Amino acid sequence: MLPFLITIGSLLGALVTVAAADTNNSAPTIGVYDSRAVAYAHFWSAPNQKKLQEKITAAKAAKQAGDSVKFNELAAALKAQQAENHRQVFSTAPVNEAMETIKDRLPEIQKQAGVSVIISKWDETTLAKYKMATRVDVTDKLVREFIEPDEKQARIISSIEKSKPISLEKCDELIRKGEI
C-alpha cells in the first residue's frame, strides 16, 4: 500500500509542477491586421500613386506615338494591377507587395505593439499555428505606415473594416463583369 501511495503522491506532484509551468509560460501575443485596409492605404500612398501615374503617362505616350503594341502591353498591366487592387480591398487577397515596402519597419512596429509576429486576420493557415495566442489589432499602425488618413479616407477604412469581405471567387466574377 505504501509504494502505491508514494506513486500517487509522485504523480500528483508532477501534475502540480506541470500545471505551474503552464501558467508561467504565457501564450504569445501576435499582431493581426485587416489586409483590406492596408491595401487601401498602400494604394493611396505617395510612392504607389507616383508609380501608377508614371505607368498611366507611359501608356498615354505610347498611344500618342501610335505604338499600339506598347500601349496594349501597358494597358493590360494597368488592368491587371487594378484587378489585384480590387481583390485586396474587397476580398482577402494577400498584400505581399504592400508589406514588402515596409519590411524594414516591421520589427519596430512589432516592438511598439508588443507582438512577436504580424499576420493578416484572413490568413487562417498561419493563424492556426497560434491558436492560444493573444491577438492585438495592428491595422491602424500599418495603415499609418502608408498614409495619414484624411477624414474621407478614415471613413472608408472604417467602412472596410466593418464590412465582411467578399470571397475571392465572387470578387473575380465581379471583376470579369466589370462591376468593380
C-alpha distance (Angstrom), angle and dihedral (degrees) to the residues before:
residue distance angle dihedral
M1 . . .
L2 3.82 . .
P3 3.85 93.9 .
F4 3.83 88.2 50.0
L5 3.82 91.9 52.7
I6 3.80 91.1 46.3
T7 3.81 90.1 52.0
I8 3.83 91.9 48.6
G9 3.80 90.1 47.1
S10 3.80 91.2 50.6
L11 3.81 91.3 49.3
L12 3.81 92.1 49.3
G13 3.80 90.0 49.0
A14 3.79 90.8 50.9
L15 3.81 91.3 49.3
V16 3.81 91.7 51.1
T17 3.82 89.7 49.4
V18 3.82 91.8 50.0
A19 3.82 91.6 46.7
A20 3.79 91.1 50.0
A21 3.80 90.8 48.6
D22 3.81 90.5 51.4
T23 3.79 92.0 54.5
N24 3.81 90.8 49.1
N25 3.80 93.3 51.6
S26 3.77 102.2 69.3
A27 3.78 119.6 -162.1
P28 3.79 115.5 -100.5
T29 3.76 121.4 -96.9
I30 3.78 114.3 -127.3
G31 3.78 132.3 -170.5
V32 3.78 117.5 -127.1
Y33 3.77 127.5 -170.6
D34 3.77 140.2 -173.5
S35 3.79 102.2 -114.8
R36 3.81 90.7 -159.4
A37 3.81 91.9 64.6
V38 3.80 90.6 44.9
A39 3.82 90.6 50.7
Y40 3.80 90.8 50.7
A41 3.81 91.9 49.6
H42 3.80 92.3 45.9
F43 3.81 90.5 50.7
W44 3.83 91.2 55.0
S45 3.81 95.3 42.4
A46 3.80 115.0 119.0
P47 3.84 95.1 -118.1
N48 3.81 92.5 50.0
Q49 3.80 92.8 46.1
K50 3.82 89.4 50.2
K51 3.83 91.7 52.6
L52 3.78 90.7 46.5
Q53 3.81 92.7 50.5
E54 3.81 90.3 48.7
K55 3.81 90.2 54.2
I56 3.81 91.9 47.4
T57 3.81 91.1 48.1
A58 3.82 90.9 49.4
A59 3.82 90.9 49.8
K60 3.81 91.6 50.0
A61 3.81 90.9 48.0
A62 3.80 91.4 50.5
K63 3.80 90.6 50.0
Q64 3.82 92.6 48.6
A65 3.79 90.1 47.9
G66 3.79 90.1 52.6
D67 3.81 92.4 -117.8
S68 3.78 96.7 143.7
V69 3.81 93.8 170.7
K70 3.82 92.7 56.5
F71 3.81 91.8 40.1
N72 3.82 92.0 51.8
E73 3.80 90.7 46.9
L74 3.83 92.5 51.0
A75 3.81 92.9 42.6
A76 3.81 90.5 51.9
A77 3.82 90.6 49.4
L78 3.81 91.0 50.2
K79 3.81 91.0 48.2
A80 3.81 91.6 49.6
Q81 3.80 90.9 48.7
Q82 3.81 90.6 50.4
A83 3.81 90.8 50.5
E84 3.82 90.4 51.0
N85 3.80 90.8 48.7
H86 3.80 89.0 52.7
R87 3.83 91.8 49.6
Q88 3.79 89.0 52.3
V89 3.82 98.6 44.3
F90 3.81 100.1 37.8
S91 3.81 99.4 31.0
T92 3.79 138.0 21.7
A93 3.80 103.7 -85.3
P94 3.82 111.4 146.7
V95 3.80 118.1 -98.3
N96 3.80 96.2 -142.0
E97 3.81 95.2 146.2
A98 3.80 92.2 51.5
M99 3.81 92.8 47.2
E100 3.80 90.4 47.0
T101 3.80 90.5 58.4
I102 3.82 91.1 58.5
K103 3.81 99.1 34.8
D104 3.81 92.0 117.5
R105 3.82 90.1 56.1
L106 3.81 96.3 47.4
P107 3.83 96.5 86.4
E108 3.81 90.3 54.7
I109 3.82 91.8 46.0
Q110 3.81 89.6 50.4
K111 3.79 90.6 49.2
Q112 3.81 93.3 48.8
A113 3.81 91.4 47.7
G114 3.80 93.3 43.9
V115 3.79 93.5 -125.2
S116 3.78 132.0 134.9
V117 3.80 96.7 -146.7
I118 3.81 139.7 5.9
I119 3.82 118.9 -132.1
S120 3.80 134.9 173.3
K121 3.78 110.2 -107.0
W122 3.81 87.0 -130.7
D123 3.83 94.4 56.3
E124 3.79 96.6 96.9
T125 3.81 94.2 170.2
T126 3.80 94.2 58.3
L127 3.81 94.0 37.8
A128 3.81 88.8 55.5
K129 3.80 87.7 66.6
Y130 3.82 88.5 61.3
K131 3.80 101.6 46.5
M132 3.80 94.1 142.7
A133 3.79 95.8 41.4
T134 3.76 124.9 117.4
R135 3.79 109.0 -120.9
V136 3.79 124.8 -139.0
D137 3.80 119.8 -171.5
V138 3.81 109.4 -126.3
T139 3.81 97.0 169.9
D140 3.79 93.9 113.5
K141 3.81 92.4 49.9
L142 3.80 90.9 52.1
V143 3.81 93.8 45.0
R144 3.80 89.6 53.6
E145 3.78 90.2 55.1
F146 3.81 86.3 68.3
I147 3.79 106.1 30.1
E148 3.77 142.6 -1.2
P149 3.81 94.6 -128.7
D150 3.78 116.7 -128.2
E151 3.79 118.2 -143.6
K152 3.81 94.7 -84.9
Q153 3.82 93.5 46.2
A154 3.82 90.8 47.4
R155 3.83 90.1 53.6
I156 3.80 91.2 48.9
I157 3.81 92.6 47.9
S158 3.81 90.2 48.9
S159 3.80 89.9 49.7
I160 3.80 91.2 49.3
E161 3.80 91.8 51.1
K162 3.82 92.8 48.3
S163 3.79 94.3 49.2
K164 3.77 127.0 81.4
P165 3.81 113.0 -115.1
I166 3.76 118.6 -117.1
S167 3.78 117.7 -120.6
L168 3.79 117.5 -93.7
E169 3.81 89.1 -117.5
K170 3.81 92.4 54.1
C171 3.82 90.4 44.5
D172 3.81 91.3 52.8
E173 3.79 89.5 48.9
L174 3.82 91.7 51.7
I175 3.82 90.4 47.2
R176 3.84 91.1 51.6
K177 3.80 90.0 49.9
G178 3.81 91.1 48.1
E179 3.79 91.1 -121.6
I180 3.80 94.2 127.6
